[in-house]
Amino acid sequence: MLTVYYYSVEIVQEAMEKGQKTIVSRKKSRQWYVIGIDEAGRGPLAGPVVVAGICVQNAGGAVSAHRAFSALEFDSFFNGIRDSKKISEKKREEWYRKITKNPAIQWAVAVVDHDVIDRINILQATNRGVHDVYKKLSFSASVPALLDGGLSLPKPAPFQAIIKGDEKIPLISAASIIAKVTRDRIMRKLHKKYPRYRFDLHKGYGTKLHRKLIKRFGRSQVHRRSFQIS
């Protein structure tokens, strides 16, 4: 993973282009405040797409009312964090509690419903969520954001989309966990309303079981009409 706790988007971009695993220079950037953003649920046949953001500041800045992270604290806190898809549900829940209860971390989620996805397409719906999360966490349009690959922000927000960022950048990994846990909880609630579709098992993804149940019962009100079933 690439540690980026007090580096600007430009420094991170340069490191990624060079293939660095760590940033050797410890020169602090003027940007002491950084946001990591990821999503969960772009591919499923039902339910919302959820975008989450994690925001931390380094100890060099003191503009936020939230307590700042030192470099040592950052490394220690995020040690062992991984992309949400590569850890168990139990581990995701543990990380969720750890992240959301830490007073040095600000976090936010945006839930974009299936009807919006059908109206404006999944890419635009996801990036709408990205923008909503960014607005919730940033104090100005100059706060840098690190996004998982494929996500985007409108100008003038400075951002860097990083391919497989959820595997390389701790803040993006943390955001992916918040997004995944939030969405899974939503899908479990939808299972109670639409039990015949077993959203509790597949969370709306196009598994063999899910497709079989759609063919048997038809689409529910929360299925995405713009997505092909077959």
Residue frames as a rotation matrix with the C-alpha (Angstrom) as fourth column:
MET 1
0.567 0.823 0.000 0.00
0.823 -0.567 0.000 0.00
0.000 0.000 -1.000 0.00
LEU 2
-0.357 -0.616 0.702 0.99
0.585 -0.733 -0.346 3.60
0.728 0.287 0.622 -0.57
THR 3
-0.034 0.299 -0.954 0.87
0.954 -0.274 -0.120 5.75
-0.297 -0.914 -0.276 2.56
VAL 4
-0.377 -0.009 0.926 -0.51
0.663 -0.701 0.263 9.19
0.647 0.713 0.270 1.73
TYR 5
0.124 0.608 -0.784 -1.53
0.991 -0.115 0.068 10.79
-0.049 -0.786 -0.617 5.00
TYR 6
0.406 0.116 -0.907 -0.14
0.320 -0.947 0.022 14.25
-0.856 -0.299 -0.421 4.40
TYR 7
-0.720 -0.675 0.158 0.71
0.335 -0.139 0.932 14.39
-0.608 0.724 0.326 0.76
SER 8
-0.205 0.625 -0.753 -0.96
-0.659 -0.657 -0.366 16.36
-0.723 0.422 0.547 -2.01
VAL 9
0.753 0.548 0.365 -2.68
-0.054 0.604 -0.795 14.78
-0.656 0.579 0.484 -4.98
GLU 10
0.735 -0.520 -0.434 0.26
-0.621 -0.261 -0.739 15.83
0.271 0.813 -0.515 -7.15
ILE 11
-0.268 -0.878 0.397 2.79
-0.960 0.278 -0.033 14.01
-0.081 -0.390 -0.917 -4.95
VAL 12
0.010 0.367 0.930 0.64
-0.299 0.889 -0.347 10.89
-0.954 -0.274 0.118 -4.85
GLN 13
0.919 0.371 -0.136 0.17
-0.213 0.173 -0.962 10.95
-0.333 0.912 0.238 -8.62
GLU 14
0.335 -0.883 -0.328 3.93
-0.879 -0.168 -0.447 11.20
0.339 0.438 -0.832 -9.17
ALA 15
-0.410 -0.480 0.776 4.56
-0.779 0.626 -0.024 8.28
-0.474 -0.614 -0.631 -6.81
MET 16
0.383 0.648 0.658 1.96
-0.137 0.745 -0.653 6.13
-0.914 0.160 0.374 -8.54
GLU 17
0.898 -0.058 -0.437 3.39
-0.441 -0.102 -0.892 6.91
0.007 0.993 -0.117 -11.98
LYS 18
-0.043 -0.996 -0.071 6.83
-0.932 0.066 -0.357 5.84
0.360 0.051 -0.931 -10.77
GLY 19
0.327 0.268 -0.906 5.42
-0.112 0.963 0.244 2.64
0.938 0.021 0.345 -9.31
GLN 20
-0.670 -0.622 0.405 6.51
-0.437 -0.111 -0.893 3.51
0.600 -0.775 -0.197 -5.78
LYS 21
-0.078 0.599 -0.797 5.12
0.595 0.670 0.444 1.44
0.800 -0.440 -0.409 -2.92
THR 22
0.365 0.148 -0.919 5.97
0.866 -0.416 0.277 4.15
-0.341 -0.897 -0.280 -0.41
ILE 23
0.785 -0.156 0.599 6.78
0.158 -0.885 -0.438 7.84
0.599 0.438 -0.670 -0.58
VAL 24
0.056 -0.873 -0.484 10.36
0.902 0.251 -0.350 8.31
0.427 -0.417 0.802 0.52
SER 25
-0.656 -0.316 0.685 10.20
0.139 -0.943 -0.302 12.09
0.742 -0.103 0.663 0.94
ARG 26
-0.216 0.564 -0.797 8.79
0.976 0.141 -0.165 13.23
0.019 -0.814 -0.581 4.27
LYS 27
-0.993 -0.117 0.006 8.37
0.117 -0.992 0.051 16.81
0.000 0.051 0.999 3.12
LYS 28
-0.358 0.924 -0.137 4.91
0.585 0.108 -0.804 17.90
-0.728 -0.367 -0.579 4.17
SER 29
-0.530 0.295 0.795 2.55
0.722 -0.334 0.606 19.22
0.444 0.895 -0.036 1.56
ARG 30
-0.898 0.337 0.283 0.51
-0.404 -0.886 -0.225 22.33
0.175 -0.317 0.932 2.00
GLN 31
0.078 0.950 -0.303 -2.44
-0.617 0.285 0.733 19.97
0.783 0.129 0.609 1.73
TRP 32
-0.842 -0.391 0.372 -2.85
-0.521 0.407 -0.750 18.57
0.142 -0.825 -0.546 5.22
TYR 33
-0.197 0.906 0.375 -6.38
-0.537 0.220 -0.814 17.38
-0.820 -0.362 0.443 4.68
VAL 34
-0.787 -0.152 -0.598 -7.20
-0.606 0.371 0.704 14.46
0.115 0.916 -0.384 2.34
ILE 35
0.154 0.927 0.341 -10.29
-0.798 0.320 -0.511 12.46
-0.583 -0.193 0.789 1.40
GLY 36
-0.943 -0.332 -0.017 -10.46
-0.285 0.782 0.554 8.86
-0.171 0.528 -0.832 0.17
ILE 37
-0.038 0.994 -0.107 -13.59
-0.846 -0.089 -0.526 7.76
-0.532 0.070 0.844 -1.71
ASP 38
-0.980 -0.158 -0.124 -14.89
-0.200 0.814 0.545 4.41
0.015 0.559 -0.829 -2.99
GLU 39
-0.138 0.985 -0.107 -18.19
-0.981 -0.121 0.149 2.77
0.134 0.126 0.983 -3.87
ALA 40
-0.882 0.014 0.472 -20.07
-0.065 0.986 -0.151 -0.49
-0.467 -0.164 -0.869 -3.48
GLY 41
-0.132 0.930 0.342 -22.81
0.361 0.367 -0.858 -1.79
-0.923 0.010 -0.384 -5.71
ARG 42
-0.362 0.010 -0.932 -22.15
-0.745 -0.604 0.283 -0.66
-0.560 0.797 0.227 -9.26
GLY 43
-0.855 -0.188 -0.484 -22.68
-0.488 0.610 0.625 -4.16
0.177 0.770 -0.613 -10.67
PRO 44
-0.791 0.533 0.301 -25.75
0.199 0.689 -0.697 -5.62
-0.579 -0.491 -0.651 -8.89
LEU 45
-0.719 0.618 0.319 -29.11
0.463 0.083 0.883 -6.11
0.519 0.782 -0.345 -10.56
ALA 46
0.428 0.903 -0.023 -31.00
0.549 -0.240 0.801 -4.61
0.718 -0.356 -0.599 -7.62
GLY 47
0.541 -0.115 -0.833 -30.68
0.791 -0.267 0.550 -2.03
-0.285 -0.957 -0.054 -4.90
PRO 48
0.977 -0.120 -0.177 -28.68
-0.143 -0.983 -0.119 1.19
-0.160 0.142 -0.977 -4.62
VAL 49
0.216 -0.976 0.020 -25.09
0.604 0.117 -0.788 2.09
0.767 0.182 0.615 -5.29
VAL 50
0.939 0.064 -0.337 -23.42
0.330 -0.437 0.837 3.38
-0.094 -0.897 -0.431 -2.12
VAL 51
0.241 -0.877 0.415 -20.47
0.292 -0.342 -0.893 5.78
0.925 0.336 0.174 -2.07
ALA 52
0.859 -0.024 -0.512 -18.41
0.506 -0.115 0.855 6.38
-0.080 -0.993 -0.086 1.06
GLY 53
0.382 -0.757 0.530 -15.67
0.015 -0.568 -0.823 8.84
0.924 0.322 -0.206 1.94
ILE 54
0.600 -0.338 -0.725 -13.04
0.799 0.200 0.567 8.93
-0.047 -0.919 0.390 4.67
CYS 55
0.549 -0.396 0.736 -11.33
0.051 -0.863 -0.503 12.16
0.834 0.314 -0.454 5.62
VAL 56
0.572 -0.453 -0.684 -8.29
0.802 0.133 0.583 12.68
-0.173 -0.882 0.439 7.85
GLN 57
0.831 -0.421 0.363 -5.91
-0.260 -0.871 -0.416 15.52
0.492 0.251 -0.834 8.52
ASN 58
0.124 -0.846 -0.519 -2.30
0.649 0.465 -0.602 15.38
0.750 -0.262 0.607 9.58
ALA 59
0.385 0.013 -0.923 -0.97
0.901 -0.223 0.373 16.87
-0.201 -0.975 -0.098 12.77
GLY 60
-0.689 -0.722 0.057 0.55
0.712 -0.660 0.242 19.75
-0.137 0.207 0.969 10.85
GLY 61
-0.615 0.546 0.569 -2.79
0.025 -0.707 0.707 21.41
0.788 0.449 0.421 10.30
ALA 62
-0.811 0.324 -0.487 -5.24
0.547 0.124 -0.828 22.68
-0.207 -0.938 -0.278 12.90
VAL 63
-0.845 0.534 -0.002 -8.16
-0.477 -0.752 0.456 24.11
0.242 0.386 0.890 10.98
SER 64
-0.143 0.819 -0.556 -10.56
-0.091 0.549 0.831 21.25
0.985 0.170 -0.004 11.64
ALA 65
0.208 0.319 0.925 -12.38
-0.941 -0.193 0.278 20.73
0.267 -0.928 0.260 14.93
HIS 66
0.970 0.139 -0.197 -11.53
-0.109 0.982 0.157 17.03
0.216 -0.131 0.968 14.62
ARG 67
0.511 -0.826 0.238 -8.37
-0.331 0.066 0.941 15.64
-0.793 -0.560 -0.240 16.20
ALA 68
0.492 -0.418 -0.764 -5.51
-0.853 -0.058 -0.518 15.19
0.172 0.907 -0.386 13.73
PHE 69
0.958 -0.281 0.061 -3.54
0.276 0.957 0.087 12.03
-0.083 -0.066 0.994 12.96
SER 70
0.209 -0.960 -0.187 0.22
-0.728 -0.280 0.625 11.93
-0.652 0.005 -0.758 13.34
ALA 71
0.020 -0.277 -0.961 2.10
-0.900 0.414 -0.138 9.86
0.436 0.867 -0.241 10.78
LEU 72
-0.911 -0.413 0.001 2.75
-0.359 0.791 -0.495 7.15
0.203 -0.451 -0.869 13.38
GLU 73
-0.459 0.822 0.337 -0.89
-0.341 0.188 -0.921 7.04
-0.820 -0.538 0.194 14.43
PHE 74
0.288 0.570 -0.770 -2.00
-0.925 -0.044 -0.379 6.78
-0.250 0.821 0.514 10.82
ASP 75
-0.353 -0.528 -0.773 0.29
-0.711 0.688 -0.145 3.84
0.608 0.498 -0.618 10.09
SER 76
-0.973 -0.045 0.225 -0.74
-0.201 0.643 -0.739 2.08
-0.111 -0.765 -0.634 13.27
PHE 77
-0.257 0.963 0.079 -4.47
-0.540 -0.075 -0.839 2.62
-0.802 -0.258 0.539 12.84
PHE 78
0.542 0.534 -0.649 -4.69
-0.813 0.138 -0.565 1.47
-0.212 0.834 0.509 9.22
ASN 79
-0.583 -0.812 -0.024 -2.20
-0.802 0.570 0.179 -1.37
-0.132 0.124 -0.983 9.55
GLY 80
-0.858 0.172 0.484 -3.66
0.133 0.985 -0.113 -4.48
-0.495 -0.032 -0.868 7.97
ILE 81
0.083 0.945 -0.317 -6.59
-0.296 -0.280 -0.913 -2.79
-0.952 0.170 0.256 6.25
ARG 82
-0.852 -0.312 0.420 -7.53
0.253 0.457 0.853 -4.28
-0.458 0.833 -0.311 2.89
ASP 83
-0.745 0.617 -0.254 -10.04
-0.543 -0.339 0.769 -3.87
0.388 0.710 0.587 0.09
SER 84
-0.219 0.753 0.620 -13.51
-0.879 0.123 -0.460 -4.77
-0.423 -0.646 0.636 1.36
LYS 85
0.609 0.487 -0.626 -13.87
-0.748 0.614 -0.251 -7.51
0.262 0.621 0.739 -1.27
LYS 86
0.031 -0.733 -0.680 -10.86
-0.243 0.654 -0.716 -9.33
0.970 0.187 -0.157 0.14
ILE 87
-0.919 -0.264 0.294 -11.88
-0.341 0.155 -0.927 -9.62
0.199 -0.952 -0.233 3.78
SER 88
-0.658 0.682 -0.319 -14.69
0.682 0.719 0.131 -11.48
0.319 -0.131 -0.939 5.50
GLU 89
0.171 0.831 0.529 -18.00
0.255 -0.556 0.792 -9.94
0.952 -0.001 -0.307 6.51
LYS 90
0.715 0.047 -0.698 -16.96
0.695 0.061 0.716 -10.23
0.077 -0.997 0.011 10.16
LYS 91
-0.307 -0.922 -0.238 -13.72
0.899 -0.362 0.245 -8.33
-0.312 -0.139 0.940 9.49
ARG 92
-0.506 0.188 0.842 -15.56
0.476 -0.753 0.455 -5.67
0.719 0.631 0.291 7.53
GLU 93
0.609 0.792 0.041 -17.92
0.346 -0.312 0.885 -5.08
0.714 -0.525 -0.464 10.45
GLU 94
0.439 -0.539 -0.719 -14.94
0.851 -0.006 0.525 -4.85
-0.287 -0.843 0.456 12.83
TRP 95
-0.652 -0.710 0.266 -13.23
0.758 -0.600 0.254 -2.29
-0.021 0.367 0.930 10.62
TYR 96
-0.082 0.721 0.688 -16.49
0.437 -0.594 0.675 -0.38
0.896 0.356 -0.266 10.20
ARG 97
0.820 0.406 -0.403 -16.83
0.513 -0.210 0.832 0.04
0.254 -0.889 -0.380 13.96
LYS 98
0.070 -0.900 -0.430 -13.16
0.890 -0.139 0.435 0.92
-0.451 -0.413 0.791 14.35
ILE 99
-0.667 -0.338 0.664 -13.30
0.679 -0.644 0.353 3.60
0.309 0.686 0.659 11.62
THR 100
0.019 0.795 0.606 -16.62
0.339 -0.576 0.744 5.19
0.941 0.191 -0.281 12.49
LYS 101
0.822 0.306 -0.479 -15.85
0.530 -0.105 0.842 5.44
0.208 -0.946 -0.248 16.21
ASN 102
-0.163 -0.962 -0.219 -12.46
0.981 -0.181 0.064 7.12
-0.101 -0.205 0.974 15.78
PRO 103
0.590 0.469 -0.657 -12.73
0.498 -0.852 -0.161 10.86
-0.635 -0.232 -0.736 16.59
ALA 104
-0.289 -0.778 -0.558 -9.84
-0.133 -0.545 0.828 11.66
-0.948 0.313 0.054 14.22
ILE 105
-0.909 0.002 0.417 -11.79
0.389 0.370 0.844 10.36
-0.152 0.929 -0.337 11.23
GLN 106
-0.269 0.859 -0.435 -14.62
-0.604 -0.503 -0.619 12.11
-0.750 0.096 0.654 9.45
TRP 107
-0.927 -0.009 0.375 -16.75
0.243 0.748 0.618 9.93
-0.286 0.664 -0.691 7.20
ALA 108
-0.245 0.874 -0.421 -19.82
-0.687 -0.462 -0.560 10.21
-0.684 0.152 0.713 5.03
VAL 109
-0.712 0.093 0.696 -21.97
0.451 0.821 0.351 8.06
-0.538 0.564 -0.627 2.75
ALA 110
-0.415 0.651 -0.636 -24.27
-0.824 -0.565 -0.041 8.73
-0.386 0.507 0.771 -0.17
VAL 111
-0.519 0.364 0.774 -26.96
0.310 0.923 -0.226 6.23
-0.797 0.123 -0.592 -1.17
VAL 112
-0.597 0.292 -0.747 -28.11
-0.755 -0.520 0.400 6.53
-0.272 0.803 0.531 -4.79
ASP 113
-0.042 0.719 0.694 -31.29
-0.337 0.644 -0.687 4.54
-0.941 -0.262 0.215 -5.36
HIS 114
-0.474 -0.108 0.874 -32.11
0.557 0.732 0.392 2.19
-0.682 0.673 -0.287 -8.22
ASP 115
0.570 0.777 0.268 -34.55
0.714 -0.306 -0.630 4.65
-0.407 0.550 -0.729 -9.79
VAL 116
0.633 -0.454 -0.627 -31.81
-0.447 -0.875 0.183 7.27
-0.632 0.165 -0.757 -10.15
ILE 117
-0.435 -0.807 0.400 -29.52
-0.147 0.502 0.852 4.64
-0.888 0.311 -0.337 -11.64
ASP 118
-0.135 0.482 0.866 -32.17
0.839 0.520 -0.158 3.79
-0.527 0.705 -0.475 -14.22
ARG 119
0.809 0.555 -0.192 -32.79
0.407 -0.766 -0.497 7.44
-0.423 0.324 -0.846 -15.02
ILE 120
0.775 -0.537 -0.334 -29.22
-0.601 -0.789 -0.127 8.70
-0.195 0.299 -0.934 -15.51
ASN 121
0.598 -0.485 -0.638 -27.16
-0.095 0.748 -0.657 5.42
0.796 0.453 0.401 -15.80
ILE 122
0.820 -0.216 -0.530 -24.90
0.560 0.491 0.667 3.75
0.116 -0.844 0.524 -13.27
LEU 123
-0.207 -0.969 0.136 -21.75
0.906 -0.242 -0.347 5.75
0.369 0.051 0.928 -14.06
GLN 124
-0.375 0.120 0.919 -23.42
-0.035 -0.993 0.115 9.14
0.926 0.011 0.377 -13.59
ALA 125
0.723 0.690 0.039 -25.33
-0.112 0.061 0.992 7.90
0.682 -0.721 0.121 -10.55
THR 126
0.511 -0.615 -0.600 -22.11
0.847 0.481 0.228 6.70
0.148 -0.625 0.766 -8.91
ASN 127
-0.538 -0.780 0.321 -20.28
0.720 -0.623 -0.305 9.95
0.438 0.067 0.896 -9.60
ARG 128
0.140 0.646 0.751 -23.24
-0.184 -0.728 0.661 11.89
0.973 -0.230 0.017 -8.25
GLY 129
0.909 0.162 -0.383 -22.69
0.297 0.390 0.871 9.97
0.291 -0.906 0.307 -5.03
VAL 130
-0.004 -0.988 -0.155 -18.97
0.979 0.027 -0.202 10.74
0.204 -0.153 0.967 -5.17
HIS 131
-0.462 -0.128 0.878 -19.74
0.220 -0.975 -0.026 14.45
0.859 0.181 0.479 -5.48
ASP 132
0.579 0.758 0.300 -22.26
-0.171 -0.247 0.954 14.33
0.797 -0.603 -0.013 -2.62
VAL 133
0.723 -0.379 -0.578 -19.74
0.686 0.497 0.532 12.64
0.086 -0.781 0.619 -0.32
TYR 134
-0.328 -0.901 0.284 -17.01
0.853 -0.412 -0.320 15.09
0.406 0.138 0.904 -1.30
LYS 135
-0.150 0.349 0.925 -19.26
-0.073 -0.937 0.341 18.05
0.986 -0.016 0.166 -0.50
LYS 136
0.849 0.511 -0.135 -20.09
0.057 0.165 0.985 16.57
0.525 -0.844 0.111 2.90
LEU 137
0.637 -0.652 -0.411 -16.44
0.757 0.430 0.491 16.13
-0.144 -0.624 0.768 3.84
SER 138
-0.313 -0.829 0.464 -14.60
0.884 -0.433 -0.177 19.04
0.347 0.355 0.868 2.22
PHE 139
0.106 0.277 -0.955 -14.46
0.673 -0.727 -0.136 22.53
-0.732 -0.628 -0.263 3.70
SER 140
0.145 -0.044 -0.988 -13.56
-0.576 -0.816 -0.048 24.00
-0.804 0.576 -0.144 0.29
ALA 141
0.958 0.271 -0.092 -13.24
-0.213 0.464 -0.860 22.99
-0.190 0.844 0.502 -3.36
SER 142
0.335 -0.913 -0.233 -9.46
-0.789 -0.136 -0.599 22.75
0.515 0.384 -0.766 -2.96
VAL 143
0.167 -0.251 0.953 -9.39
-0.762 0.580 0.286 19.73
-0.625 -0.775 -0.095 -0.64
PRO 144
-0.486 -0.433 -0.759 -7.63
-0.844 0.457 0.280 16.85
0.225 0.777 -0.588 -2.47
ALA 145
0.464 0.679 0.569 -9.41
-0.724 0.661 -0.199 13.56
-0.511 -0.320 0.798 -2.98
LEU 146
-0.769 -0.623 -0.146 -8.09
-0.619 0.667 0.415 10.10
-0.161 0.410 -0.898 -3.79
LEU 147
0.288 0.957 -0.044 -10.66
-0.889 0.250 -0.383 8.03
-0.356 0.149 0.923 -5.69
ASP 148
-0.114 -0.228 0.967 -10.80
0.118 0.963 0.241 4.40
-0.986 0.141 -0.083 -6.67
GLY 149
-0.926 -0.373 -0.053 -10.30
-0.015 -0.103 0.995 3.90
-0.376 0.922 0.090 -10.39
GLY 150
-0.612 0.705 0.358 -13.26
0.691 0.257 0.675 4.81
0.384 0.661 -0.645 -12.59
LEU 151
0.346 0.715 -0.607 -14.67
0.900 -0.437 -0.001 7.43
-0.266 -0.546 -0.794 -10.22
SER 152
-0.460 -0.460 0.759 -14.59
0.705 -0.709 -0.002 11.14
0.539 0.534 0.651 -10.91
LEU 153
-0.009 0.412 -0.911 -15.28
0.750 -0.600 -0.279 14.60
-0.662 -0.686 -0.303 -9.47
PRO 154
0.685 0.273 0.675 -16.31
0.676 -0.583 -0.450 17.76
0.271 0.765 -0.584 -11.32
LYS 155
-0.469 -0.828 0.306 -13.88
0.671 -0.560 -0.487 20.67
0.575 -0.023 0.818 -11.55
PRO 156
0.397 -0.914 0.085 -12.39
-0.615 -0.333 -0.715 22.46
0.681 0.232 -0.694 -9.70
ALA 157
0.809 -0.065 0.584 -12.04
-0.500 0.445 0.743 19.69
-0.308 -0.893 0.327 -7.10
PRO 158
-0.079 -0.906 -0.416 -8.48
-0.954 0.189 -0.231 18.27
0.288 0.378 -0.880 -7.22
PHE 159
0.607 0.301 0.735 -8.56
-0.551 0.826 0.116 14.49
-0.573 -0.476 0.668 -7.37
GLN 160
-0.490 -0.704 -0.514 -6.62
-0.870 0.431 0.239 11.48
0.053 0.564 -0.824 -8.49
ALA 161
0.724 0.685 0.085 -8.41
-0.680 0.729 -0.083 8.31
-0.119 0.002 0.993 -9.63
ILE 162
-0.344 -0.926 0.155 -6.16
-0.920 0.366 0.140 5.36
-0.187 -0.094 -0.978 -8.87
ILE 163
0.220 0.373 -0.902 -6.58
-0.610 0.774 0.171 1.98
0.762 0.512 0.397 -10.53
LYS 164
0.276 0.017 -0.961 -7.11
0.505 0.848 0.160 -0.60
0.818 -0.529 0.225 -7.79
GLY 165
-0.287 -0.352 0.891 -6.89
-0.414 -0.793 -0.447 2.22
0.864 -0.497 0.082 -5.28
ASP 166
0.646 0.608 0.462 -8.85
-0.687 0.200 0.698 0.12
0.332 -0.768 0.547 -2.80
GLU 167
0.849 -0.424 -0.315 -5.87
0.468 0.880 0.078 -2.25
0.245 -0.214 0.946 -2.71
LYS 168
-0.013 -0.963 0.269 -3.15
0.746 -0.189 -0.639 0.43
0.666 0.193 0.721 -2.62
ILE 169
-0.568 -0.144 0.811 -4.39
-0.182 -0.938 -0.294 3.40
0.803 -0.314 0.507 -0.61
PRO 170
-0.861 0.194 -0.470 -5.50
0.502 0.464 -0.730 2.90
0.077 -0.865 -0.497 3.04
LEU 171
-0.703 0.632 -0.325 -8.05
-0.340 -0.701 -0.627 5.72
-0.624 -0.330 0.708 2.90
ILE 172
-0.314 0.595 -0.740 -9.70
-0.897 0.071 0.437 4.23
0.312 0.801 0.511 -0.19
SER 173
-0.679 0.036 -0.733 -9.66
0.132 0.989 -0.073 0.77
0.722 -0.146 -0.676 1.42
ALA 174
-0.886 0.351 -0.302 -11.39
0.284 -0.103 -0.953 2.25
-0.365 -0.931 -0.008 4.46
ALA 175
-0.491 0.728 -0.479 -13.96
-0.770 -0.619 -0.153 3.97
-0.408 0.293 0.864 2.26
SER 176
-0.462 0.299 -0.835 -14.62
-0.555 0.637 0.535 0.71
0.692 0.711 -0.128 0.42
ILE 177
-0.833 0.137 -0.537 -15.36
0.451 0.730 -0.513 -1.00
0.322 -0.669 -0.670 3.75
ILE 178
-0.732 0.597 -0.327 -17.78
-0.090 -0.561 -0.823 1.71
-0.675 -0.573 0.465 4.86
ALA 179
-0.391 0.587 -0.709 -19.56
-0.920 -0.274 0.280 1.59
-0.030 0.762 0.647 1.50
LYS 180
-0.579 0.107 -0.808 -19.76
-0.245 0.922 0.298 -2.21
0.777 0.371 -0.508 1.46
VAL 181
-0.878 0.259 -0.402 -21.03
0.478 0.420 -0.772 -2.58
-0.031 -0.870 -0.493 5.04
THR 182
-0.630 0.667 -0.398 -23.59
-0.412 -0.721 -0.557 0.19
-0.658 -0.187 0.729 4.52
ARG 183
-0.339 0.505 -0.794 -24.90
-0.902 0.064 0.426 -1.37
0.266 0.861 0.434 1.33
ASP 184
-0.742 0.040 -0.669 -25.02
0.074 0.997 -0.022 -4.89
0.666 -0.066 -0.743 2.76
ARG 185
-0.853 0.453 -0.258 -27.12
0.272 -0.036 -0.962 -3.62
-0.445 -0.891 -0.092 5.65
ILE 186
-0.415 0.710 -0.569 -29.50
-0.794 -0.588 -0.155 -1.95
-0.445 0.388 0.808 3.20
MET 187
-0.408 0.226 -0.885 -29.84
-0.666 0.589 0.457 -5.17
0.625 0.776 -0.090 1.20
ARG 188
-0.902 0.120 -0.416 -30.57
0.344 0.782 -0.520 -7.18
0.263 -0.612 -0.746 4.34
LYS 189
-0.632 0.717 -0.293 -33.38
-0.156 -0.489 -0.858 -4.75
-0.759 -0.497 0.421 5.11
LEU 190
-0.282 0.512 -0.811 -34.68
-0.958 -0.192 0.213 -5.11
-0.046 0.837 0.545 1.56
HIS 191
-0.824 -0.041 -0.565 -34.66
-0.133 0.983 0.123 -8.88
0.551 0.176 -0.816 2.05
LYS 192
-0.825 0.547 -0.142 -37.23
0.303 0.215 -0.928 -8.48
-0.478 -0.809 -0.343 4.82
LYS 193
-0.194 0.762 -0.618 -39.47
-0.573 -0.599 -0.559 -6.56
-0.796 0.246 0.553 2.43
TYR 194
0.456 0.266 -0.849 -38.86
-0.876 0.302 -0.375 -8.85
0.157 0.915 0.371 -0.57
PRO 195
0.111 -0.488 0.866 -37.92
-0.677 0.601 0.425 -12.22
-0.728 -0.633 -0.263 1.01
ARG 196
0.819 0.280 0.501 -38.56
0.090 0.799 -0.595 -14.27
-0.567 0.532 0.629 -2.11
TYR 197
0.864 -0.502 -0.047 -35.50
-0.197 -0.252 -0.948 -12.74
0.464 0.828 -0.316 -3.84
ARG 198
0.755 -0.551 -0.357 -33.03
0.649 0.548 0.528 -13.64
-0.096 -0.630 0.771 -1.03
PHE 199
0.667 -0.488 0.562 -31.18
-0.107 -0.810 -0.577 -10.33
0.737 0.325 -0.593 -1.08
ASP 200
0.771 -0.364 0.522 -29.63
-0.582 -0.072 0.810 -11.44
-0.258 -0.929 -0.267 2.22
LEU 201
0.619 -0.518 0.590 -27.59
0.398 0.855 0.332 -14.03
-0.677 0.029 0.735 0.36
HIS 202
0.070 -0.586 0.807 -26.38
0.996 0.086 -0.024 -12.30
-0.055 0.806 0.590 -2.80
LYS 203
-0.226 -0.142 -0.964 -26.94
0.438 -0.898 0.030 -8.60
-0.870 -0.416 0.265 -1.95
GLY 204
0.580 0.608 -0.543 -28.50
-0.200 -0.539 -0.818 -8.03
-0.790 0.583 -0.191 -5.37
TYR 205
-0.397 -0.797 -0.455 -25.59
-0.723 -0.034 0.690 -9.30
-0.566 0.603 -0.563 -7.45
GLY 206
0.294 0.590 -0.752 -26.33
-0.953 0.246 -0.179 -11.41
0.079 0.769 0.635 -10.53
THR 207
-0.652 -0.498 0.572 -25.72
-0.589 0.808 0.031 -14.83
-0.477 -0.317 -0.820 -9.06
LYS 208
-0.875 0.321 -0.362 -27.26
-0.053 0.679 0.732 -17.95
0.481 0.660 -0.578 -10.57
LEU 209
-0.561 0.681 -0.471 -29.77
0.813 0.346 -0.468 -18.10
-0.156 -0.645 -0.748 -7.70
HIS 210
-0.445 0.376 -0.813 -30.74
0.033 -0.900 -0.434 -14.45
-0.895 -0.220 0.389 -8.07
ARG 211
-0.753 0.139 -0.644 -31.29
-0.654 -0.268 0.707 -14.72
-0.074 0.953 0.293 -11.82
LYS 212
-0.826 0.459 -0.325 -33.36
0.346 0.870 0.350 -17.86
0.444 0.177 -0.878 -11.30
LEU 213
-0.439 0.668 -0.601 -35.58
0.742 -0.108 -0.662 -16.07
-0.507 -0.736 -0.448 -8.76
ILE 214
-0.550 0.228 -0.803 -36.06
-0.400 -0.916 0.014 -13.08
-0.733 0.330 0.595 -11.08
LYS 215
-0.848 0.222 -0.481 -37.14
-0.399 0.330 0.855 -15.41
0.349 0.918 -0.191 -13.89
ARG 216
-0.680 0.592 -0.432 -39.56
0.674 0.737 -0.051 -17.08
0.288 -0.326 -0.900 -11.51
PHE 217
-0.052 0.669 -0.741 -41.09
0.871 -0.333 -0.362 -14.00
-0.489 -0.664 -0.565 -9.83
GLY 218
0.543 0.166 0.823 -40.24
0.638 -0.720 -0.275 -11.15
0.547 0.674 -0.497 -12.19
ARG 219
-0.540 -0.770 0.339 -38.47
0.390 -0.586 -0.710 -7.97
0.746 -0.252 0.617 -11.11
SER 220
0.054 0.488 -0.871 -39.27
0.984 -0.176 -0.038 -6.36
-0.171 -0.855 -0.490 -7.79
GLN 221
0.922 0.358 0.148 -39.68
0.374 -0.922 -0.100 -2.62
0.100 0.148 -0.984 -7.28
VAL 222
0.662 -0.724 -0.193 -36.00
-0.372 -0.541 0.754 -2.30
-0.650 -0.427 -0.628 -6.33
HIS 223
0.175 -0.598 0.782 -34.56
0.734 0.608 0.301 -4.10
-0.656 0.522 0.546 -9.34
ARG 224
-0.341 -0.413 -0.845 -32.70
-0.248 -0.827 0.504 -1.97
-0.907 0.381 0.179 -11.86
ARG 225
0.637 0.725 0.260 -34.75
0.102 0.255 -0.962 -1.84
-0.764 0.639 0.088 -15.05
SER 226
0.705 -0.419 -0.572 -31.79
-0.706 -0.491 -0.510 -0.63
-0.067 0.763 -0.642 -17.08
PHE 227
-0.404 -0.862 0.306 -29.74
-0.820 0.490 0.297 -3.74
-0.406 -0.131 -0.904 -16.29
GLN 228
0.067 0.370 -0.927 -30.06
-0.754 0.627 0.196 -6.90
0.654 0.685 0.321 -18.37
ILE 229
0.480 0.210 0.852 -31.00
-0.792 0.521 0.318 -10.02
-0.377 -0.827 0.417 -16.44
SER 230
0.969 -0.048 0.242 -29.88
0.132 0.931 -0.342 -12.69
-0.209 0.363 0.908 -18.90
